[in-house]
Amino acid sequence: MNFLSDTTAPAHPKLIEAIAAANTGFEPSYGSDAISARVEARLRDIFECELKVLFAVSGTASNALALSVLCPPDGAILCHDEAHIHRDERGAPEFYTGGGKLIPLRGAHAKIELSELDRTLAEIPEGFVHASPVRVLSLSNLTESGTAYSAAEVSERTARLKGRPAFVHMDGARFANALVSLGCTPAELTWKAGVDVLCFGATKNGALGAEAVVLFPSVADRFESLQARQKRGGHMAPKMRFMAAQFEAWLADDLWLDLARTANAHAQALANGLAALPGTRILHPVDGNEVFAQLPDAVAARLRAAGAGFYQWPDGSARLVTSWCTRADEIETLLETAGQIAP
Ligand SMILES: Cc1ncc(COP(=O)(O)O)c(C=O)c1O
């Protein structure tokens, strides 16, 4: 009953096989290998545009590096108050941008409220010498509450930056989960909705460790700057072919979408079961593979005693995360255990 995080899940066997298959002969390093080129071509098909891609080892590294090519040291990055870049990256975005200021905004279910965005933009007019000018809007999809911004919701927010020399970053650590729940195309949810850079995560959805910073055409000319920052920051993996190999297998035959659908379906089953228990409340719409539940203390304690793993969120709720290899019987056992104690 491991619902701690999708990063506690193993890598999918097909990705491990792909790493083994890539482990033959010599290949150019630092992303100049043939597999990386094939993955870039595949991503161009998937996203329907002339993008550039750079692989990174962690979501934090890809977020920080991506933001560093969008935000100057004296610029501001607007994000949700719950955003991973704000709460969980130990100042990496500020460090890599050389001082970029994160401005956290509020909004229900970890989605930036439009009125908050409007108010903040009004407070920071372009050219006001005293304030850090807004240079980036960062949206997480899935959000940190497990909800998905629809393409229209992304567009509504990105449109607010019109007239400013500002860019849009999307933290897509769980982009696949958002995408399959919305049923739109990758292009519709990103560049067509005004996103300039996507940090496209595979690690939480079946990879051993592979993230991709995807630069859409509006900022593709920053690729060399991104590479230089990755190198200087000590994040450039020499044998990048092994990261590319994971992406290649993950994207083949829509495996990435199937794995996300599986994880999402498990989260739905879990949420439905928990919602039916007396005294339990599901706090946010379950759009992806995360369930946030307010559990009676006795239920939470009983589940932990029975060996269930989940995080207690700062607001006291339980965060339960499913993955591509969650088993239905784990969910059944958890619900049965919770049902025995529920008032
Ligand atoms: C929304 C979000 N973004 C980014 C990350 C990346 O984290 P890491 O640096 O651990 O790969 C995470 C991990 O939990 C996350 O939940």
PDBQT file of the ligand as one rigid body, heavy atoms in Angstrom, charges set to zero:
ROOT
HETATM    1  C1  LIG A 401       4.918  19.511  -9.420  1.00  0.00    +0.000 C 
HETATM    2  C2  LIG A 401       6.327  19.008  -9.327  1.00  0.00    +0.000 A 
HETATM    3  N1  LIG A 401       7.278  19.606 -10.042  1.00  0.00    +0.000 NA
HETATM    4  C3  LIG A 401       8.537  19.178 -10.058  1.00  0.00    +0.000 A 
HETATM    5  C4  LIG A 401       8.922  18.089  -9.307  1.00  0.00    +0.000 A 
HETATM    6  C5  LIG A 401      10.332  17.640  -9.474  1.00  0.00    +0.000 C 
HETATM    7  O1  LIG A 401      10.987  17.133  -8.463  1.00  0.00    +0.000 OA
HETATM    8  P1  LIG A 401      12.373  16.347  -8.538  1.00  0.00    +0.000 P 
HETATM    9  O2  LIG A 401      13.437  17.376  -8.536  1.00  0.00    +0.000 OA
HETATM   10  O3  LIG A 401      12.322  15.556  -7.300  1.00  0.00    +0.000 OA
HETATM   11  O4  LIG A 401      12.438  15.514  -9.783  1.00  0.00    +0.000 OA
HETATM   12  C6  LIG A 401       7.979  17.456  -8.486  1.00  0.00    +0.000 A 
HETATM   13  C7  LIG A 401       8.337  16.329  -7.605  1.00  0.00    +0.000 C 
HETATM   14  O5  LIG A 401       7.696  15.991  -6.665  1.00  0.00    +0.000 OA
HETATM   15  C8  LIG A 401       6.646  17.920  -8.508  1.00  0.00    +0.000 A 
HETATM   16  O6  LIG A 401       5.686  17.340  -7.781  1.00  0.00    +0.000 OA
ENDROOT
TORSDOF 0
